[in-house]
Amino acid sequence: MQQTAKTVVIHETGGPEVLRIEEHTVGDPGPGEVRIRHHACGLNYIDVYQRTGLYPLNLPQALGMEAAGVIEAVGDGVTHLSPGQRAAYAATPSGAYTQARVMPAEQVCPLPESISFKTAAAMMLKGMTVEYLFHRTTPLKRGDTVLFHAAAGGVGLIACQWAKSEGITLIGTAGTDEKCSLAQFNGAAHCINYKTDNFVDRVNEITAGKGVDVVMDSVGADTFEGSLECLKPLGMMISFGNASGPVPPVDLGMLSRRGSLKITRPTLFTHTADPNVCQAMARRLFGKVDGREVTIHVDQTFPLERVAEAHRALEARETTGSTILEP
């Protein structure tokens, strides 16, 4: 008798109301695949981009990019995982909002016993994003200064701690004084309430007019121009998300006028496409968590059936830290 699993699927793009809970058959893994039963699923802004159509999918499509659970079966050629083993992932194709699934094995990572399923599901996509931001995008060294927008969000709280652990000064932004306090508690050297202060002016004050070495910006349209103004000459702008909407077309000439600035638009999945790189990134993340240099904050938990409510809270910027769906 084949298994079935509750799965969140969209048949059309739109608001949270397009999210449907369906029963899907879960078969056996083929070559290079595993079947994993989830204990926790992560919620990320990329899920919103896919649901709204900003990042197009072939519909109908199950949503969700990260989860943690137990391997139930492995297909031919899979050697790094075995049945009964704990595992976690942030990987394509989407489909993590489910009780169980069959998926490619290469980006599924063995999970240490010391890390809970809930913590793992909250940190794989966000934590490996921070790993590539700090280690694989542009050279960063102890003493450098970074401006990080949305510093009290799931990625942001990891980034605050990561920066502190590596001697990097992180200036955060957030939308309330409470969120700013949370970011500073987690390692931000400064945090600017962008609703009450002009973050460009404050960065200029904090850096004594020098600017920052790197901006890490997942907000997009609302912060892009200001972010460029915060960079020192030869600084790097890393645009890695569009929470406020996509960045308009850019005149490359203004990068030279502002001091030979650099700009990039990376994605996690470009890095993790190489399975060896993916596993190495996960190991570094696990090491940060095991070494207590980074604590993962799971501040919201919803049952899978309330996935639409979880999406609404994320889009309204009502969340801090990470959000988990319990399957």
N, C-alpha and C positions, 0 to 999 in steps of 0.2 A: 504493500500500500504506500503510495507516494505521500510525502509530507506537503502540507500547505502552510503558508505564512501570511500574516497580515502585512500588507505593503502599502506605502503611500505613493500614489501615482497621480500624474497630471495628464489630462487629455487635451487641454488647451492652456494657453498662458493667461495670466491675470493675477488677481489678488489672492489672498489666502483661501478664499472660498473655492478655488479650483482644486485644492488638495483633496483627494479621495482616498479612503481606506478600502482596499480590495484584498480578497484572498487569492494568492498566487501559488501555483504548484512549484515546489522546489525539488529539482531532480538530482541526479548524481553528477559529480564533477567529471569533466573530460580531461584529456591531457593538459597539463599545465594549470589546472584549476583546483580550487578547494571549495568545499561546502562549509560555511561557518554559521553557527547559531549565535545571534547577538544577545549580549546582556545589557548593552547601552549603545545608543546612537548619538552622534554629535550634530549640533545645529550650527551652520555657518552662513555667512552672508552670500557666499557663492550659490547656496541653495535658493536664496531670494532672486539672485540674478537669473538663474535658470527658470524659476517659476514665472517670472515676469517676461521672459523672452529676451532680456538683455544679452544673455549667453544662450543662443538658440540650441534646442534639443530636437531630435526626431521624436515626435509624439505619436502615441502615448509613451510616457517614460516615468519610471520610478525615480524618486529624488533621494538626495543624501550622499555625502562623500566620505564620511568617516564613521567607524564603529569599532567596538571591541567585543570579543566573545570567545567561543571555544570551537576549534576545528572539529567537524564531525566526520569528514572524509576528504581524501586527497586523490587527485588524478595521477596518471602516469607522468613521470618526469619531475614530480615535486619532491624535493629532498630536504628543504629547510623547515618544513612543517610536517606534523603528523597528527593523526586523530587523537583527540583528548587534550591537545596542546592549547594553551591560552595564546591569543593573538589579537592584534589591532592593526588598523590601516587608515590611511587617507589616500584614496585612489579612485581612478576612473575604471569603468564607467560608473555613473551615478546609480544609486539603488540601495543605499545604506539604511534608508528609513524602512526597515523591515525586521521581522523576527528571525529570518534565516535567508541565505542566498547562496548561489553558486557564482564564483567570480574568479578572475585570473589571480594566480598565487604570487606572482613576482613581487608585488607591492604590499603583500600582507606580511606583517612583521611579528616574529615571536615576542611575546609580552612577558617581561619578568614577573615573577610571583609577587614581588614587592609593590607592584603598581596595580591598583584596583581597576576593574573594568570601567567604572564610571570615570575615573581620572583619565584613563587611556582614551576613552571616546571623546573626552573634552579637550584633549591636547594634541592629537596626532596631526590634524591639518594646521591648527594654529601654531603648535610648537615647531613643526618642521618648516612652516612659513618663517618664523623668527630665526630658525637655524640658517636658512638660505639668505635672509636679509642681512644677518650679521657676519656670515662666513663665506658666502658664495656670490655676492652681487658686486661689491666694491670693497677694496681693502679698508678694514677698520682696525684701529689699534687702541691700546690703553691711552686714555687722555683725550681721545676724540670726542666730539659733541654731536649728538643726534637730536633732531626734532621728530617726535613721534605723535601723530594725530590719533585721536580716539584711544588715549592711553589707558582708560579704565575698562576697555572692552576685553574680549577673550584673548585676542592677539596682543593687545596692549599691555595687559598685566603680566603676561609672560615676557614681553620685550623689556618692561621696566626691570624685572628681576635679572634677566639675561644680561642687560647692559651693566647693571651694578656688579654682577659676578665677574665681568671682564674689564672693569675699570673704565667703562665708557660713560660719559655724562649724558643722561637722557633728559631732554626737556619735553614734557608731555603737554597735550591739550585735551580738555574734556568739557562737557557742557554744564556741569554743576560743581559747586564747591565741594560737595560730598565725593563726587567722582575724582576731583583733583586730589583730595586727601587720600583716597584709596590708591591712586597711582603713586603718590609720594610714599605712602606706607610700603608699597611694593618695590621701591627702589628708584623712582624718578627723582632726579635732583631738584627739578622744578616742575610745576604743572600750572598751565594757564587756563582759566575759565574763558573760553572763547566767546561766551555770551555777555560777559561783563568787561572783558579786556580785548584790545586789538592784539592778536597774537604776534603780528609782525613787529609792532612797537615793543612788546615785552621781550621777544627774542633779542631784539637789538639792545635792549637794556641789559639783559642777562649776560650777553656775550660781549658787552662793552663795544658794540658796533662791529665786531668781527664777523658775525654770522656763524652758521653751523657747518660742519663738514658734510653731513648727509641729512636729508629729509626722507622719512618713511611715511607715506601718505596712502591710506586706504579709503579716504573720504571722497576724493575726486574733485568734482566741479567746484564745490564751495571753498576749497582750500588751495587749489592748484596755484593760482597767481600769487597768493600770499606766501606760499611755501617757497617759490622761486626767489622771492625777495629776502627770505631768511638765509639763503645760502651764501657762503663765502666764495670768492673766486675759485674756480676749479672744483666747486662742490658738486655733489651727486644728488639728483632728485630721483627717488625710487617711488614710482606710482604703482601700487599693487592692489588697488581696489577702487570701487566707484559707489560708495554707499550713498552719496548725495547726487549721483548721476554721473555719466561719462564726461571726461574732460573734452572740451571743444578742440577742434584742430589747432595745432601749435605752429607758430612761425619760428622755424629753427634759428633764424637770424637773431632773435631776441636772446638766445642762449649766449651768443658771443658778446652782445651788448651788455649783458649782466655779469660778464666775467668768465667767459669760456666754461659755462656750466655744462654738466652732463645730465642726461635723463635716460631712464630705462623703464620698461613696463614688463616686469618678469611675472611668471606664474610658477606655483609650486610644482605643477605636473610636468613642466619642462625638465626640472631637476630630477624628479623621481622616476622619469621614464626609463632611466638606467637603473635596473634593479639593485646593482651594487651600491650606487650612490644613495638610493632610497633606504636601503638597510643601514648604511653608514650614518645617514641623517637621523634615522630613528634611534640608533644606538647612542649618538651624542645627546639627543633629547632625553632618552631614558637615564643617561648618566647625570644630566643636570637635575632631574627630578629625584633620582636615587641619592644623589649627593646633597640634596636639600638646598641647592642653589636656586631652584625654581619650584614654587608651590603652585599647583593648578587649582584655580578657584572655580568650583561648580556652584554658581549662585542661583540657577533656576533649573528645575526639573519638571517635565511634563510627561504624562503618559502619551504613547504614540497617537492615541485617538484624539488628543488635543493639540495636534501639530499645527493647526491653523492659528490657534491662540498663541503658540510659541512664535510663529512667524510674525504675527502682529506686534508682539512685544519687542522683538528684535528690530523691526523696521521703525518702530516708534522711539527707538533708543532708550527704552525703559529697562534694558538689561545691563548688568555688569558681569565681568568674567565670562564664563562659559555656560552654555545651556545644553541640557541633556534630555533626550527622549528615551523613555523606558518602554521597551517593546513587550 
